[in-house]
Amino acid sequence: MVEIVSIDGVEIDFDDPCAVARALRKVELQVSTGGGVVMTRFDDHEVRWSSTNMAQLRDLIANYERQCAVKNGTRTRYAKRMRFV
Protein backbone atom coordinates (compact mmCIF):
# COMPACT_ATOMS: atom_id res chain seq x y z
CA MET A 1 0.00 0.00 0.00
CA VAL A 2 1.45 3.34 -1.05
CA GLU A 3 1.07 6.08 1.53
CA ILE A 4 1.36 9.60 0.18
CA VAL A 5 2.37 12.53 2.40
CA SER A 6 2.46 16.22 1.63
CA ILE A 7 5.71 18.04 2.40
CA ASP A 8 5.56 21.74 1.63
CA GLY A 9 2.77 21.14 -0.87
CA VAL A 10 4.62 18.34 -2.72
CA GLU A 11 3.18 14.82 -2.64
CA ILE A 12 5.84 12.27 -1.56
CA ASP A 13 5.70 8.47 -1.25
CA PHE A 14 6.13 7.84 2.49
CA ASP A 15 7.54 4.36 1.82
CA ASP A 16 10.54 5.85 -0.04
CA PRO A 17 12.89 7.20 2.67
CA CYS A 18 15.21 8.74 0.07
CA ALA A 19 12.40 10.87 -1.37
CA VAL A 20 11.28 11.92 2.12
CA ALA A 21 14.87 12.86 3.08
CA ARG A 22 15.26 14.97 -0.09
CA ALA A 23 11.98 16.77 0.54
CA LEU A 24 12.87 17.44 4.18
CA ARG A 25 16.28 18.80 3.11
CA LYS A 26 14.44 21.31 0.92
CA VAL A 27 12.30 22.28 3.90
CA GLU A 28 15.44 22.69 6.04
CA LEU A 29 17.01 24.95 3.42
CA GLN A 30 13.87 27.01 3.06
CA VAL A 31 13.40 27.50 6.82
CA SER A 32 17.08 28.20 7.51
CA THR A 33 17.26 30.88 4.81
CA GLY A 34 14.38 32.79 6.35
CA GLY A 35 11.54 31.22 4.42
CA GLY A 36 9.37 31.38 7.51
CA VAL A 37 7.09 28.48 8.33
CA VAL A 38 6.78 25.35 6.19
CA MET A 39 3.91 22.85 6.63
CA THR A 40 4.21 19.06 6.47
CA ARG A 41 1.20 16.74 6.61
CA PHE A 42 1.39 13.03 7.54
CA ASP A 43 -2.17 11.66 7.26
CA ASP A 44 -4.13 13.67 9.85
CA HIS A 45 -1.01 14.93 11.63
CA GLU A 46 0.22 18.36 10.57
CA VAL A 47 3.63 19.80 11.52
CA ARG A 48 4.71 23.39 10.97
CA TRP A 49 8.48 23.77 10.79
CA SER A 50 10.06 27.04 11.81
CA SER A 51 13.51 28.16 12.91
CA THR A 52 12.66 27.30 16.51
CA ASN A 53 12.42 23.54 15.92
CA MET A 54 15.32 23.05 13.49
CA ALA A 55 16.96 20.45 15.77
CA GLN A 56 13.90 18.20 15.49
CA LEU A 57 13.87 18.66 11.72
CA ARG A 58 17.57 17.76 11.47
CA ASP A 59 16.99 14.64 13.60
CA LEU A 60 14.14 13.61 11.31
CA ILE A 61 16.31 14.17 8.22
CA ALA A 62 19.14 12.09 9.73
CA ASN A 63 16.68 9.30 10.48
CA TYR A 64 15.38 9.19 6.89
CA GLU A 65 18.90 9.42 5.47
CA ARG A 66 19.88 6.36 7.55
CA GLN A 67 16.80 4.50 6.29
CA CYS A 68 17.72 5.49 2.73
CA ALA A 69 21.27 4.20 3.19
CA VAL A 70 19.95 0.88 4.50
CA LYS A 71 17.51 0.61 1.61
CA ASN A 72 20.30 1.22 -0.93
CA GLY A 73 22.79 -1.03 0.83
CA THR A 74 25.17 1.83 1.62
CA ARG A 75 27.38 1.45 4.66
CA THR A 76 27.04 4.31 7.08
CA ARG A 77 29.36 3.00 9.78
CA TYR A 78 32.79 1.56 9.25
CA ALA A 79 34.78 -0.57 11.66
CA LYS A 80 38.28 0.49 12.48
CA ARG A 81 40.96 -2.10 11.91
CA MET A 82 44.01 -2.38 14.05
CA ARG A 83 47.16 -4.04 12.89
CA PHE A 84 49.90 -5.21 15.18
CA VAL A 85 53.34 -5.47 13.68
N, C-alpha and C positions, 0 to 999 in steps of 0.2 A: 504494500500500500504506500503510495507516494503522499507525503505530507508536505504541503506548500506553506511557507511562512513569508511574511512581508517584512523586508528590512529596508527602511527608508523608501518605501513605495515600490520596491523591486521584489517580484515574486521569486523565491529561492526554494529549491528542493531541500528540505530539512534532513533528508537521509544522505546528502552529499556534504560531508564535513569540509571539504576543500572549497566548495561554493559558499558555504556559510562563513568560513574564515575570510575569504576574499571580500565578501559583502561587509563583514564587520570591520575589516581593515579600512574600507572606504568610509564607514561611519566614524571610525577613530580619527581619520585624517580630517574629515569635515568638522567634527567637534573641536579638535585640537587647533584648527586654524581659525576658530571663531565663528563657525557656522551656526552656533546656537544650539538648539535642541533638535535631536533626530529621534524619530519614533520607530520602534521595532515591535511587530506583533507576532506572537506565537500562539496560535489558536485564539483563545479568549483572553490571553494574558498580554498586556501591552506594557512595554518599557520605553521610557523616554530617557535618552542618553544626553547628558550635559557635561560640562567640564568638571562638575563636582563628583561624578562617579566614574571617572576615567580608569581608576584602578580596577574596578569591577569589570569594565569593558575589556581591559587588557588581559585580565584573568580568563575571561570568556574566549577571547581570541586565541590565547595560548592553548586552552583546552581543545578548541576545534582544530588548531594547527597540529597538535599531537595526534588527534584522531585521523586527520588527513595523512600524516606520515605513516601511521599504522596501516591505513587503508592502501597506501601506495607501496608499502613494504620498505619505506625509508627508515634507516636507523637514526634515532635521535640521541641515543646514548652510546658511548663507546667505552669499552673497558681499557684500562691502562695496563700495559704489559711491562713487567720488570724482567730484566735479564741480569743474571749473575755471571760474572766472568771468572 
